[in-house]
Amino acid sequence: MNIIVLNGSPKGDVSVTMQYVTYMQKKFPGHDYQIHNVAKDIRRIEKDCAVFDGIMGDIQSADLVIWAFPLYYLLVCSQYKRFIELIFERHAQEAFLGKYTASLSTSIHFFDQTAHHYVHAICDDLGMQYCGFYSADMRDLLKKEEQHRFATFAQLTFQLIGEALPVQAEHTPLVWPSWSYTPGRAPVPVGDSGKNVVILTDSADSAENCAKMAGRLMQAFSGNATLINLHDIDIRGGCLGCCQCGYDNTCIYTDGYQDFFKKTLGAADIIIMAGTVHDRYLSSTWKQFFDRSFFKGHTPSLGGKQIGFVIAGPLGQLPHLKEALNGWADNGGCRALFVTDEGEESAQLDKLLDAIAIRLVQGAETGYIPPHTFYAIGGHKIFRDSIYGGMRIAFQADYRYYQEHKMFDFPQKDLQTRMFNAVFVPLTKIPAFRKKVFSDIKFHMIKPFERVLRDA
Ligand SMILES: Cc1cc2nc3c(=O)[nH]c(=O)nc-3n(C[C@H](O)[C@H](O)[C@H](O)COP(=O)(O)O)c2cc1C
């Protein structure tokens, strides 16, 4: 079988994900493997069409295409995202049509589902036959049972292809809002009580709905907001995954991104992120913005801020994108509100944009951040355990931050609960005691609230 691996790690061959690919090569030596470091080489692929065409030619003759990538901010890295954009921009979809495909990622399982959902949907858009995904923890391959699991996945994938079994597409093509937003009369500006508002956009064309939505918001904040185009920030490239920032939060790049992030975004109370859907995410420019914030490690670096996502395009048809943006905000300790142009009606969109401006200011004035959901609660436990454990040496700045902010909140440190359990769990072995406890359990559950409600 002719297998093409599209390597999505900016680290090229020196990549954890590629160790899994090498393992596959060793376990199944009967196949021909060709690896393209598309994330690492993205500049060359972008500039030199012959390089891009060469990769497409290889794909054309492949029996299986493997999307192998590390998770970067709930998705693939910006360089890989750019490669996917190029496929559509250069009308190269034909090369992928009907090909069997699978995705393989390594990560610490923080939002691996959104990344694979994205790649699966892209494969469906390309008319490929998606055999499934394998989401490995970074260190899985060091364990015998995980080696076996991974080899079994590969074997089942090869079997499926060998038997030419059909695979059903799971994503229907997107239906795009196809209209032009015409903002109405300028809104009554919202009193912003001196709140610092930053509007970020990647829109390169003032005629786009995204740019017009951002413009309307500028008016809603009576021009006091700062409008920044991501293209105007000195960002020299995507995150390289080198992790050198892990020691003291200093990025290896010496461009303008860190200053912009710390000074401009750090000082903002409200950040509006205006973007247009590109394939099934925002643009790779937006992805680069998110990826580069990795220099702040696994800390809530924009915590406490109100975030307005202003999206042009079919967000309602992209649950994984909504989930990723919500997950990013929740995990970062922010409040997220959304407006899209999917209503296809200018007067209504005016009202929605004016309303989000009011709601964001009210949120900033009250300091309201919603309680965390599963995204952040689960994320915290993953990061806490990793930074305390195996990732501590690489992410020492995180370790210091977690210590300072009492984020190593392991349940075994809760002595009161431990003592309670030590006494009462054994007592439930006594049938009469157990009967009493379990028959009254719903009353025990509400008992602690008595005092709060009496005092309320
Ligand atoms: C910028 C950046 C963002 C990351 N984002 C995530 C993430 O969202 N979820 C996750 O589980 N791991 C995340 N990781 C961890 C990587 O996915 C993980 O280390 C991966 O195994 C690296 O693979 P590679 O060596 O092949 O590049 C991130 C790492 C970097 C450098």
The ligand as a Gaussian input file, in Angstrom:
#p B3LYP/6-31G(d) Opt

LIG

0 1
 C        1.389000      25.853000      20.934000
 C        0.971000      24.534000      21.529000
 C       -0.362000      24.307000      21.754000
 C       -0.770000      23.087000      22.279000
 N       -2.107000      22.885000      22.463000
 C       -2.552000      21.706000      22.944000
 C       -3.946000      21.487000      23.136000
 O       -4.796000      22.331000      22.831000
 N       -4.327000      20.292000      23.638000
 C       -3.428000      19.323000      23.996000
 O       -3.849000      18.284000      24.490000
 N       -2.101000      19.501000      23.793000
 C       -1.651000      20.669000      23.280000
 N       -0.300000      20.859000      23.067000
 C        0.644000      19.741000      23.327000
 C        1.049000      19.027000      22.023000
 O       -0.075000      18.636000      21.292000
 C        1.857000      17.774000      22.332000
 O        2.991000      18.158000      23.032000
 C        2.230000      16.997000      21.091000
 O        2.540000      15.665000      21.448000
 C        3.444000      17.566000      20.363000
 O        3.665000      16.770000      19.228000
 P        4.861000      16.993000      18.217000
 O        6.122000      16.741000      18.981000
 O        4.598000      15.965000      17.168000
 O        4.792000      18.373000      17.698000
 C        0.167000      22.072000      22.578000
 C        1.525000      22.315000      22.363000
 C        1.934000      23.532000      21.834000
 C        3.394000      23.778000      21.586000

